[in-house]
Amino acid sequence: MARTIQLDPSHVAIAAAVKGLGVILESDILTREEIATGKLVDPFPETASTLSSYWLAPLPAKGERDAVSTVRRWFETGTGT
């Protein structure tokens, strides 16, 4: 079972990710310095978009695990429940 936490404001979530506490979905504008210094990495730099959008691409061979389902529901409804 995937454990999740929600951190707000953004700078708190960014600081947590820099410390290795997890993965964040955050604006590249807010993470520009951390990415430039190598503290954070952009896992999909080739998919940069100027639009406000999120992309979910689970591995097809693995099927949809609980964690992926939770993120998908969050994208679709604003809640993981």
N, CA, C and O atoms as a CHARMM CRD file, in Angstrom:
* protein
*
  324
    1    1 MET  N      0.84100  -1.18200   0.00000 PROA 1      0.00000
    2    1 MET  CA     0.00000   0.00000   0.00000 PROA 1      0.00000
    3    1 MET  C      0.88100   1.23800   0.00000 PROA 1      0.00000
    4    1 MET  O      1.80100   1.34600   0.81000 PROA 1      0.00000
    5    2 ALA  N      0.60900   2.16100  -0.89300 PROA 2      0.00000
    6    2 ALA  CA     1.38300   3.39300  -0.98500 PROA 2      0.00000
    7    2 ALA  C      0.95500   4.35800   0.10900 PROA 2      0.00000
    8    2 ALA  O     -0.23600   4.55600   0.34700 PROA 2      0.00000
    9    3 ARG  N      1.93100   4.95200   0.76500 PROA 3      0.00000
   10    3 ARG  CA     1.63200   5.97800   1.76200 PROA 3      0.00000
   11    3 ARG  C      1.83400   7.33100   1.10700 PROA 3      0.00000
   12    3 ARG  O      2.79700   7.53800   0.36800 PROA 3      0.00000
   13    4 THR  N      0.93400   8.23600   1.37700 PROA 4      0.00000
   14    4 THR  CA     1.04600   9.56300   0.80100 PROA 4      0.00000
   15    4 THR  C      0.92700  10.61000   1.89700 PROA 4      0.00000
   16    4 THR  O      0.30000  10.39400   2.93400 PROA 4      0.00000
   17    5 ILE  N      1.54700  11.74500   1.63300 PROA 5      0.00000
   18    5 ILE  CA     1.36700  12.91700   2.47300 PROA 5      0.00000
   19    5 ILE  C      1.14000  14.09500   1.55100 PROA 5      0.00000
   20    5 ILE  O      1.59900  14.09300   0.40900 PROA 5      0.00000
   21    6 GLN  N      0.45600  15.07100   2.02800 PROA 6      0.00000
   22    6 GLN  CA     0.23100  16.27400   1.23900 PROA 6      0.00000
   23    6 GLN  C      0.87700  17.43300   1.97800 PROA 6      0.00000
   24    6 GLN  O      0.56400  17.70300   3.13700 PROA 6      0.00000
   25    7 LEU  N      1.78500  18.11300   1.28600 PROA 7      0.00000
   26    7 LEU  CA     2.49400  19.23300   1.89100 PROA 7      0.00000
   27    7 LEU  C      2.13500  20.51600   1.15900 PROA 7      0.00000
   28    7 LEU  O      2.10100  20.56000  -0.07000 PROA 7      0.00000
   29    8 ASP  N      1.87100  21.54200   1.92400 PROA 8      0.00000
   30    8 ASP  CA     1.50500  22.83200   1.35600 PROA 8      0.00000
   31    8 ASP  C      2.02900  23.90000   2.29500 PROA 8      0.00000
   32    8 ASP  O      1.86500  23.73400   3.50300 PROA 8      0.00000
   33    9 PRO  N      2.61300  24.92400   1.86700 PROA 9      0.00000
   34    9 PRO  CA     2.75500  25.41200   0.50000 PROA 9      0.00000
   35    9 PRO  C      3.84900  24.67000  -0.29100 PROA 9      0.00000
   36    9 PRO  O      4.53600  23.78600   0.22200 PROA 9      0.00000
   37   10 SER  N      3.96900  25.06700  -1.53800 PROA 10     0.00000
   38   10 SER  CA     4.87200  24.37500  -2.45800 PROA 10     0.00000
   39   10 SER  C      6.30100  24.30100  -1.95500 PROA 10     0.00000
   40   10 SER  O      6.95500  23.27200  -2.12800 PROA 10     0.00000
   41   11 HSD  N      6.80300  25.35600  -1.33900 PROA 11     0.00000
   42   11 HSD  CA     8.21000  25.33600  -0.92300 PROA 11     0.00000
   43   11 HSD  C      8.46900  24.24100   0.11900 PROA 11     0.00000
   44   11 HSD  O      9.58600  23.73000   0.20500 PROA 11     0.00000
   45   12 VAL  N      7.46200  23.87900   0.90100 PROA 12     0.00000
   46   12 VAL  CA     7.61300  22.79600   1.88000 PROA 12     0.00000
   47   12 VAL  C      7.71500  21.45600   1.14600 PROA 12     0.00000
   48   12 VAL  O      8.54500  20.61900   1.49800 PROA 12     0.00000
   49   13 ALA  N      6.88200  21.25400   0.13800 PROA 13     0.00000
   50   13 ALA  CA     6.92900  20.02100  -0.65100 PROA 13     0.00000
   51   13 ALA  C      8.26100  19.90800  -1.39300 PROA 13     0.00000
   52   13 ALA  O      8.84700  18.82700  -1.45900 PROA 13     0.00000
   53   14 ILE  N      8.73200  21.01100  -1.94500 PROA 14     0.00000
   54   14 ILE  CA    10.01300  21.01500  -2.66400 PROA 14     0.00000
   55   14 ILE  C     11.14600  20.67000  -1.70800 PROA 14     0.00000
   56   14 ILE  O     12.00600  19.85500  -2.04200 PROA 14     0.00000
   57   15 ALA  N     11.16100  21.26900  -0.53500 PROA 15     0.00000
   58   15 ALA  CA    12.20700  20.98400   0.45300 PROA 15     0.00000
   59   15 ALA  C     12.18100  19.51100   0.86100 PROA 15     0.00000
   60   15 ALA  O     13.23500  18.89800   1.03100 PROA 15     0.00000
   61   16 ALA  N     10.99300  18.94300   1.01800 PROA 16     0.00000
   62   16 ALA  CA    10.87400  17.52900   1.38300 PROA 16     0.00000
   63   16 ALA  C     11.44200  16.64100   0.27600 PROA 16     0.00000
   64   16 ALA  O     12.14100  15.67000   0.56400 PROA 16     0.00000
   65   17 ALA  N     11.15300  16.95900  -0.97100 PROA 17     0.00000
   66   17 ALA  CA    11.67800  16.17800  -2.09000 PROA 17     0.00000
   67   17 ALA  C     13.19900  16.29000  -2.17100 PROA 17     0.00000
   68   17 ALA  O     13.87900  15.29800  -2.43400 PROA 17     0.00000
   69   18 VAL  N     13.73400  17.48300  -1.94800 PROA 18     0.00000
   70   18 VAL  CA    15.18400  17.67100  -1.95500 PROA 18     0.00000
   71   18 VAL  C     15.83400  16.79900  -0.88700 PROA 18     0.00000
   72   18 VAL  O     16.93700  16.29200  -1.09100 PROA 18     0.00000
   73   19 LYS  N     15.17300  16.62200   0.23000 PROA 19     0.00000
   74   19 LYS  CA    15.71300  15.78500   1.31500 PROA 19     0.00000
   75   19 LYS  C     15.49100  14.29400   1.05800 PROA 19     0.00000
   76   19 LYS  O     15.88400  13.45900   1.87300 PROA 19     0.00000
   77   20 GLY  N     14.86600  13.95800  -0.06800 PROA 20     0.00000
   78   20 GLY  CA    14.69200  12.55900  -0.43000 PROA 20     0.00000
   79   20 GLY  C     13.46800  11.90000   0.16500 PROA 20     0.00000
   80   20 GLY  O     13.40600  10.67400   0.25400 PROA 20     0.00000
   81   21 LEU  N     12.49100  12.69400   0.57400 PROA 21     0.00000
   82   21 LEU  CA    11.31000  12.12800   1.21300 PROA 21     0.00000
   83   21 LEU  C     10.23700  11.66800   0.24300 PROA 21     0.00000
   84   21 LEU  O      9.23500  11.09200   0.66700 PROA 21     0.00000
   85   22 GLY  N     10.41900  11.90700  -1.04600 PROA 22     0.00000
   86   22 GLY  CA     9.41600  11.43800  -1.99200 PROA 22     0.00000
   87   22 GLY  C      9.48100  12.15600  -3.31700 PROA 22     0.00000
   88   22 GLY  O     10.44700  12.85200  -3.63100 PROA 22     0.00000
   89   23 VAL  N      8.43400  11.97000  -4.07800 PROA 23     0.00000
   90   23 VAL  CA     8.29300  12.53200  -5.41400 PROA 23     0.00000
   91   23 VAL  C      7.23500  13.61900  -5.35200 PROA 23     0.00000
   92   23 VAL  O      6.24100  13.48400  -4.63800 PROA 23     0.00000
   93   24 ILE  N      7.44600  14.70300  -6.10200 PROA 24     0.00000
   94   24 ILE  CA     6.45800  15.78100  -6.12300 PROA 24     0.00000
   95   24 ILE  C      6.05000  16.09000  -7.55200 PROA 24     0.00000
   96   24 ILE  O      6.81500  15.88700  -8.49500 PROA 24     0.00000
   97   25 LEU  N      4.84100  16.58000  -7.69100 PROA 25     0.00000
   98   25 LEU  CA     4.37000  17.15600  -8.94600 PROA 25     0.00000
   99   25 LEU  C      4.33000  18.65300  -8.68600 PROA 25     0.00000
  100   25 LEU  O      3.49200  19.14300  -7.93000 PROA 25     0.00000
  101   26 GLU  N      5.23700  19.36500  -9.31500 PROA 26     0.00000
  102   26 GLU  CA     5.36500  20.78400  -9.00900 PROA 26     0.00000
  103   26 GLU  C      5.76300  21.54500 -10.25400 PROA 26     0.00000
  104   26 GLU  O      6.29800  20.97400 -11.20400 PROA 26     0.00000
  105   27 SER  N      5.50100  22.81900 -10.23900 PROA 27     0.00000
  106   27 SER  CA     5.82900  23.70900 -11.34200 PROA 27     0.00000
  107   27 SER  C      7.33200  23.76700 -11.57500 PROA 27     0.00000
  108   27 SER  O      8.11400  23.84600 -10.62700 PROA 27     0.00000
  109   28 ASP  N      7.73400  23.72800 -12.85500 PROA 28     0.00000
  110   28 ASP  CA     9.15400  23.88100 -13.16400 PROA 28     0.00000
  111   28 ASP  C      9.64200  25.28700 -12.83300 PROA 28     0.00000
  112   28 ASP  O     10.83900  25.50100 -12.64300 PROA 28     0.00000
  113   29 ILE  N      8.73600  26.22900 -12.76600 PROA 29     0.00000
  114   29 ILE  CA     9.11600  27.58500 -12.38600 PROA 29     0.00000
  115   29 ILE  C      9.56800  27.59400 -10.92400 PROA 29     0.00000
  116   29 ILE  O     10.55700  28.24300 -10.58100 PROA 29     0.00000
  117   30 LEU  N      8.84900  26.87900 -10.07200 PROA 30     0.00000
  118   30 LEU  CA     9.17500  26.85600  -8.65000 PROA 30     0.00000
  119   30 LEU  C     10.36800  25.95600  -8.32700 PROA 30     0.00000
  120   30 LEU  O     10.99600  26.11600  -7.28100 PROA 30     0.00000
  121   31 THR  N     10.68200  25.02200  -9.20700 PROA 31     0.00000
  122   31 THR  CA    11.78600  24.09100  -8.95600 PROA 31     0.00000
  123   31 THR  C     13.00900  24.36400  -9.83600 PROA 31     0.00000
  124   31 THR  O     13.95200  23.57400  -9.85300 PROA 31     0.00000
  125   32 ARG  N     12.99000  25.46500 -10.55300 PROA 32     0.00000
  126   32 ARG  CA    14.07800  25.77400 -11.51000 PROA 32     0.00000
  127   32 ARG  C     15.46400  25.70800 -10.85300 PROA 32     0.00000
  128   32 ARG  O     16.37800  25.09800 -11.40800 PROA 32     0.00000
  129   33 GLU  N     15.62700  26.32300  -9.68800 PROA 33     0.00000
  130   33 GLU  CA    16.93400  26.34900  -9.02100 PROA 33     0.00000
  131   33 GLU  C     17.36200  24.95200  -8.58700 PROA 33     0.00000
  132   33 GLU  O     18.51800  24.57300  -8.77800 PROA 33     0.00000
  133   34 GLU  N     16.45200  24.18700  -8.00800 PROA 34     0.00000
  134   34 GLU  CA    16.78200  22.83600  -7.55000 PROA 34     0.00000
  135   34 GLU  C     17.13600  21.91300  -8.71300 PROA 34     0.00000
  136   34 GLU  O     18.01500  21.06100  -8.58400 PROA 34     0.00000
  137   35 ILE  N     16.46500  22.07700  -9.82900 PROA 35     0.00000
  138   35 ILE  CA    16.78900  21.27900 -11.01700 PROA 35     0.00000
  139   35 ILE  C     18.14100  21.70500 -11.58400 PROA 35     0.00000
  140   35 ILE  O     18.95100  20.85900 -11.96400 PROA 35     0.00000
  141   36 ALA  N     18.38600  23.01300 -11.64300 PROA 36     0.00000
  142   36 ALA  CA    19.64700  23.52500 -12.18300 PROA 36     0.00000
  143   36 ALA  C     20.85300  23.07600 -11.36000 PROA 36     0.00000
  144   36 ALA  O     21.92600  22.84400 -11.91700 PROA 36     0.00000
  145   37 THR  N     20.69100  22.95000 -10.05500 PROA 37     0.00000
  146   37 THR  CA    21.79700  22.55300  -9.18200 PROA 37     0.00000
  147   37 THR  C     21.87700  21.03900  -8.97500 PROA 37     0.00000
  148   37 THR  O     22.77700  20.55400  -8.28900 PROA 37     0.00000
  149   38 GLY  N     20.93500  20.29100  -9.56700 PROA 38     0.00000
  150   38 GLY  CA    20.95500  18.84000  -9.45800 PROA 38     0.00000
  151   38 GLY  C     20.33200  18.29800  -8.18300 PROA 38     0.00000
  152   38 GLY  O     20.40900  17.09700  -7.92300 PROA 38     0.00000
  153   39 LYS  N     19.71900  19.15300  -7.38800 PROA 39     0.00000
  154   39 LYS  CA    19.06100  18.68800  -6.16500 PROA 39     0.00000
  155   39 LYS  C     17.78500  17.92200  -6.49200 PROA 39     0.00000
  156   39 LYS  O     17.39200  17.02100  -5.75000 PROA 39     0.00000
  157   40 LEU  N     17.14200  18.27400  -7.59000 PROA 40     0.00000
  158   40 LEU  CA    15.96400  17.56700  -8.10200 PROA 40     0.00000
  159   40 LEU  C     16.20200  17.26400  -9.57200 PROA 40     0.00000
  160   40 LEU  O     17.00000  17.93200 -10.22900 PROA 40     0.00000
  161   41 VAL  N     15.51600  16.26600 -10.08200 PROA 41     0.00000
  162   41 VAL  CA    15.60700  15.93800 -11.50100 PROA 41     0.00000
  163   41 VAL  C     14.21200  15.94100 -12.11100 PROA 41     0.00000
  164   41 VAL  O     13.22400  15.61300 -11.45300 PROA 41     0.00000
  165   42 ASP  N     14.15700  16.31200 -13.35800 PROA 42     0.00000
  166   42 ASP  CA    12.92300  16.24500 -14.12600 PROA 42     0.00000
  167   42 ASP  C     12.90900  14.88500 -14.82200 PROA 42     0.00000
  168   42 ASP  O     13.71000  14.65500 -15.72800 PROA 42     0.00000
  169   43 PRO  N     12.01800  13.98100 -14.41700 PROA 43     0.00000
  170   43 PRO  CA    12.05500  12.63500 -14.99900 PROA 43     0.00000
  171   43 PRO  C     11.62900  12.59000 -16.46100 PROA 43     0.00000
  172   43 PRO  O     11.93100  11.61800 -17.15500 PROA 43     0.00000
  173   44 PHE  N     10.94000  13.60900 -16.94100 PROA 44     0.00000
  174   44 PHE  CA    10.46300  13.62400 -18.32400 PROA 44     0.00000
  175   44 PHE  C     10.74100  14.98000 -18.97100 PROA 44     0.00000
  176   44 PHE  O      9.79500  15.67800 -19.33500 PROA 44     0.00000
  177   45 PRO  N     12.00000  15.37300 -19.12700 PROA 45     0.00000
  178   45 PRO  CA    12.29300  16.70400 -19.67000 PROA 45     0.00000
  179   45 PRO  C     11.79000  16.90000 -21.09900 PROA 45     0.00000
  180   45 PRO  O     11.51000  18.02600 -21.50900 PROA 45     0.00000
  181   46 GLU  N     11.67700  15.82200 -21.84700 PROA 46     0.00000
  182   46 GLU  CA    11.23600  15.93000 -23.24200 PROA 46     0.00000
  183   46 GLU  C      9.74100  16.20000 -23.36600 PROA 46     0.00000
  184   46 GLU  O      9.26100  16.49100 -24.46100 PROA 46     0.00000
  185   47 THR  N      9.00500  16.11000 -22.28000 PROA 47     0.00000
  186   47 THR  CA     7.56500  16.33300 -22.33700 PROA 47     0.00000
  187   47 THR  C      7.16400  17.69600 -21.77400 PROA 47     0.00000
  188   47 THR  O      6.01300  17.90000 -21.39000 PROA 47     0.00000
  189   48 ALA  N      8.10900  18.61600 -21.72700 PROA 48     0.00000
  190   48 ALA  CA     7.80000  19.94200 -21.19800 PROA 48     0.00000
  191   48 ALA  C      6.62300  20.54100 -21.95900 PROA 48     0.00000
  192   48 ALA  O      6.52200  20.41700 -23.18000 PROA 48     0.00000
  193   49 SER  N      5.75100  21.18100 -21.22400 PROA 49     0.00000
  194   49 SER  CA     4.55300  21.76700 -21.81200 PROA 49     0.00000
  195   49 SER  C      4.36300  23.16700 -21.27300 PROA 49     0.00000
  196   49 SER  O      4.65300  23.44300 -20.10900 PROA 49     0.00000
  197   50 THR  N      3.87900  24.03900 -22.11700 PROA 50     0.00000
  198   50 THR  CA     3.58200  25.39200 -21.66500 PROA 50     0.00000
  199   50 THR  C      2.15100  25.49200 -21.16800 PROA 50     0.00000
  200   50 THR  O      1.72800  26.54900 -20.69800 PROA 50     0.00000
  201   51 LEU  N      1.40600  24.40800 -21.26700 PROA 51     0.00000
  202   51 LEU  CA     0.02600  24.38300 -20.80400 PROA 51     0.00000
  203   51 LEU  C     -0.04300  23.83500 -19.38300 PROA 51     0.00000
  204   51 LEU  O      0.86200  23.12700 -18.94000 PROA 51     0.00000
  205   52 SER  N     -1.09200  24.15600 -18.68600 PROA 52     0.00000
  206   52 SER  CA    -1.30600  23.56500 -17.37200 PROA 52     0.00000
  207   52 SER  C     -1.90300  22.18100 -17.57500 PROA 52     0.00000
  208   52 SER  O     -3.09700  22.03800 -17.83600 PROA 52     0.00000
  209   53 SER  N     -1.05700  21.16200 -17.45100 PROA 53     0.00000
  210   53 SER  CA    -1.54100  19.81100 -17.66500 PROA 53     0.00000
  211   53 SER  C     -0.68100  18.82700 -16.89500 PROA 53     0.00000
  212   53 SER  O      0.45800  19.11800 -16.53000 PROA 53     0.00000
  213   54 TYR  N     -1.25700  17.65000 -16.65600 PROA 54     0.00000
  214   54 TYR  CA    -0.55100  16.55300 -16.02000 PROA 54     0.00000
  215   54 TYR  C     -0.65400  15.34600 -16.94100 PROA 54     0.00000
  216   54 TYR  O     -1.63900  15.17400 -17.65900 PROA 54     0.00000
  217   55 TRP  N      0.37600  14.52100 -16.90700 PROA 55     0.00000
  218   55 TRP  CA     0.39600  13.31400 -17.71800 PROA 55     0.00000
  219   55 TRP  C      0.65000  12.13100 -16.80100 PROA 55     0.00000
  220   55 TRP  O      1.53200  12.19000 -15.94400 PROA 55     0.00000
  221   56 LEU  N     -0.09600  11.08100 -16.96500 PROA 56     0.00000
  222   56 LEU  CA     0.08000   9.86100 -16.20100 PROA 56     0.00000
  223   56 LEU  C      0.35400   8.74600 -17.19400 PROA 56     0.00000
  224   56 LEU  O     -0.47900   8.45400 -18.05200 PROA 56     0.00000
  225   57 ALA  N      1.52200   8.12200 -17.08000 PROA 57     0.00000
  226   57 ALA  CA     1.90800   7.09300 -18.03700 PROA 57     0.00000
  227   57 ALA  C      2.42200   5.85500 -17.31200 PROA 57     0.00000
  228   57 ALA  O      3.63200   5.64300 -17.24000 PROA 57     0.00000
  229   58 PRO  N      1.51100   5.02300 -16.76800 PROA 58     0.00000
  230   58 PRO  CA     1.96900   3.79500 -16.11100 PROA 58     0.00000
  231   58 PRO  C      2.53600   2.82000 -17.14100 PROA 58     0.00000
  232   58 PRO  O      2.18000   2.87600 -18.31800 PROA 58     0.00000
  233   59 LEU  N      3.41400   1.93400 -16.69400 PROA 59     0.00000
  234   59 LEU  CA     3.96900   0.93500 -17.58900 PROA 59     0.00000
  235   59 LEU  C      2.87000  -0.04100 -17.99800 PROA 59     0.00000
  236   59 LEU  O      2.23000  -0.63600 -17.13200 PROA 59     0.00000
  237   60 PRO  N      2.63500  -0.21900 -19.30700 PROA 60     0.00000
  238   60 PRO  CA     1.53400  -1.07200 -19.75400 PROA 60     0.00000
  239   60 PRO  C      1.66500  -2.52500 -19.30200 PROA 60     0.00000
  240   60 PRO  O      0.65600  -3.16500 -19.00500 PROA 60     0.00000
  241   61 ALA  N      2.86700  -3.05000 -19.24300 PROA 61     0.00000
  242   61 ALA  CA     3.04300  -4.45800 -18.87100 PROA 61     0.00000
  243   61 ALA  C      2.74400  -4.70800 -17.39300 PROA 61     0.00000
  244   61 ALA  O      2.45500  -5.84100 -17.00600 PROA 61     0.00000
  245   62 LYS  N      2.80800  -3.68700 -16.58200 PROA 62     0.00000
  246   62 LYS  CA     2.61600  -3.85500 -15.14300 PROA 62     0.00000
  247   62 LYS  C      1.14700  -3.74700 -14.73400 PROA 62     0.00000
  248   62 LYS  O      0.78600  -4.16200 -13.63300 PROA 62     0.00000
  249   63 GLY  N      0.30600  -3.20400 -15.59300 PROA 63     0.00000
  250   63 GLY  CA    -1.08400  -2.98100 -15.19500 PROA 63     0.00000
  251   63 GLY  C     -1.17000  -1.78300 -14.26200 PROA 63     0.00000
  252   63 GLY  O     -0.17200  -1.10800 -14.00900 PROA 63     0.00000
  253   64 GLU  N     -2.32300  -1.53600 -13.77200 PROA 64     0.00000
  254   64 GLU  CA    -2.51100  -0.37000 -12.91200 PROA 64     0.00000
  255   64 GLU  C     -2.49200  -0.79100 -11.45000 PROA 64     0.00000
  256   64 GLU  O     -3.42600  -1.43400 -10.97100 PROA 64     0.00000
  257   65 ARG  N     -1.44000  -0.43400 -10.75100 PROA 65     0.00000
  258   65 ARG  CA    -1.31200  -0.75400  -9.33500 PROA 65     0.00000
  259   65 ARG  C     -2.11100   0.24200  -8.50600 PROA 65     0.00000
  260   65 ARG  O     -2.56700   1.26500  -9.01700 PROA 65     0.00000
  261   66 ASP  N     -2.27400  -0.06300  -7.23400 PROA 66     0.00000
  262   66 ASP  CA    -3.04300   0.79200  -6.33000 PROA 66     0.00000
  263   66 ASP  C     -2.53400   2.22900  -6.32000 PROA 66     0.00000
  264   66 ASP  O     -3.32800   3.16900  -6.35300 PROA 66     0.00000
  265   67 ALA  N     -1.21700   2.40400  -6.27500 PROA 67     0.00000
  266   67 ALA  CA    -0.65200   3.75700  -6.23000 PROA 67     0.00000
  267   67 ALA  C     -0.99500   4.53400  -7.49400 PROA 67     0.00000
  268   67 ALA  O     -1.30200   5.72500  -7.43200 PROA 67     0.00000
  269   68 VAL  N     -0.94300   3.86300  -8.63600 PROA 68     0.00000
  270   68 VAL  CA    -1.28000   4.52100  -9.90000 PROA 68     0.00000
  271   68 VAL  C     -2.76200   4.87700  -9.91900 PROA 68     0.00000
  272   68 VAL  O     -3.13800   5.95900 -10.37000 PROA 68     0.00000
  273   69 SER  N     -3.59800   3.97300  -9.43300 PROA 69     0.00000
  274   69 SER  CA    -5.03800   4.24600  -9.36600 PROA 69     0.00000
  275   69 SER  C     -5.32700   5.45100  -8.48300 PROA 69     0.00000
  276   69 SER  O     -6.19200   6.26600  -8.80300 PROA 69     0.00000
  277   70 THR  N     -4.60700   5.56600  -7.37500 PROA 70     0.00000
  278   70 THR  CA    -4.79400   6.69800  -6.46700 PROA 70     0.00000
  279   70 THR  C     -4.43600   8.00600  -7.15800 PROA 70     0.00000
  280   70 THR  O     -5.17300   8.98700  -7.05900 PROA 70     0.00000
  281   71 VAL  N     -3.30400   8.02300  -7.85800 PROA 71     0.00000
  282   71 VAL  CA    -2.89000   9.24100  -8.57300 PROA 71     0.00000
  283   71 VAL  C     -3.88300   9.55700  -9.68700 PROA 71     0.00000
  284   71 VAL  O     -4.24000  10.71700  -9.89000 PROA 71     0.00000
  285   72 ARG  N     -4.32900   8.52700 -10.41000 PROA 72     0.00000
  286   72 ARG  CA    -5.30300   8.74100 -11.49700 PROA 72     0.00000
  287   72 ARG  C     -6.58300   9.37700 -10.94200 PROA 72     0.00000
  288   72 ARG  O     -7.09500  10.33900 -11.51400 PROA 72     0.00000
  289   73 ARG  N     -7.09700   8.84300  -9.83100 PROA 73     0.00000
  290   73 ARG  CA    -8.30500   9.42000  -9.21800 PROA 73     0.00000
  291   73 ARG  C     -8.06200  10.86700  -8.78800 PROA 73     0.00000
  292   73 ARG  O     -8.93500  11.72300  -8.93300 PROA 73     0.00000
  293   74 TRP  N     -6.86900  11.12800  -8.25900 PROA 74     0.00000
  294   74 TRP  CA    -6.53100  12.49800  -7.84300 PROA 74     0.00000
  295   74 TRP  C     -6.55800  13.45600  -9.03500 PROA 74     0.00000
  296   74 TRP  O     -7.09300  14.56100  -8.94900 PROA 74     0.00000
  297   75 PHE  N     -5.96800  13.00900 -10.15100 PROA 75     0.00000
  298   75 PHE  CA    -5.99400  13.83700 -11.36600 PROA 75     0.00000
  299   75 PHE  C     -7.42700  14.11000 -11.81700 PROA 75     0.00000
  300   75 PHE  O     -7.78100  15.23700 -12.16200 PROA 75     0.00000
  301   76 GLU  N     -8.23100  13.06900 -11.80600 PROA 76     0.00000
  302   76 GLU  CA    -9.57500  13.17400 -12.34300 PROA 76     0.00000
  303   76 GLU  C    -10.55200  13.91600 -11.44200 PROA 76     0.00000
  304   76 GLU  O    -11.43700  14.62300 -11.92500 PROA 76     0.00000
  305   77 THR  N    -10.39000  13.75400 -10.12800 PROA 77     0.00000
  306   77 THR  CA   -11.40400  14.28700  -9.20900 PROA 77     0.00000
  307   77 THR  C    -10.86700  15.26800  -8.17100 PROA 77     0.00000
  308   77 THR  O    -11.64200  15.92800  -7.47800 PROA 77     0.00000
  309   78 GLY  N     -9.55300  15.36400  -8.06500 PROA 78     0.00000
  310   78 GLY  CA    -8.97500  16.22900  -7.03900 PROA 78     0.00000
  311   78 GLY  C     -8.84900  15.53300  -5.69700 PROA 78     0.00000
  312   78 GLY  O     -8.46200  16.15600  -4.70900 PROA 78     0.00000
  313   79 THR  N     -9.17400  14.24200  -5.65000 PROA 79     0.00000
  314   79 THR  CA    -9.02800  13.48000  -4.41300 PROA 79     0.00000
  315   79 THR  C     -8.56900  12.07200  -4.73600 PROA 79     0.00000
  316   79 THR  O     -8.98000  11.50200  -5.74700 PROA 79     0.00000
  317   80 GLY  N     -7.73500  11.51200  -3.90300 PROA 80     0.00000
  318   80 GLY  CA    -7.23200  10.15200  -4.11300 PROA 80     0.00000
  319   80 GLY  C     -8.15700   9.09900  -3.53000 PROA 80     0.00000
  320   80 GLY  O     -7.86900   7.90600  -3.62300 PROA 80     0.00000
  321   81 THR  N     -9.25200   9.51400  -2.93500 PROA 81     0.00000
  322   81 THR  CA   -10.13000   8.54200  -2.27800 PROA 81     0.00000
  323   81 THR  C    -11.31800   8.18800  -3.15500 PROA 81     0.00000
  324   81 THR  O    -12.16000   7.38300  -2.75900 PROA 81     0.00000
